[in-house]
Amino acid sequence: MTEDMFPKATADLAKRRKSLAPEVASTFHDFSKAVFREGALSRKHKQLIAVAVAHVIQCPSVLGRVNVVLALALVAAGFMLVRGTPW
């Protein structure tokens, strides 16, 4: 099967989704901002966790935009930082 399961994420697709369901788009945007707000965990650590989860579940939306090798390196560096392991 050569077709992707999901359509490729593009600016046009985002605009179309927003025009079809503006309230849903606004709610998701607000949710995303709230999730990554500084708190018990820093924004950076939350993003590292999100990339790790996306890699584990093989999220095509995220993995299509993120270089997997770079993502894994960032996750490893983040865990080293949390554990206090010297660079």
Buried (B, 14 or more C-beta within 10 A) or exposed (E): EEEEEEEEEEEEEEEEEBEEEEEEBEEEEEEEEEEBEEEEBBEEBBBBBBBBEBBEEEBBEBBEEBEEEEBBEBBEEBBEBEEEEEE
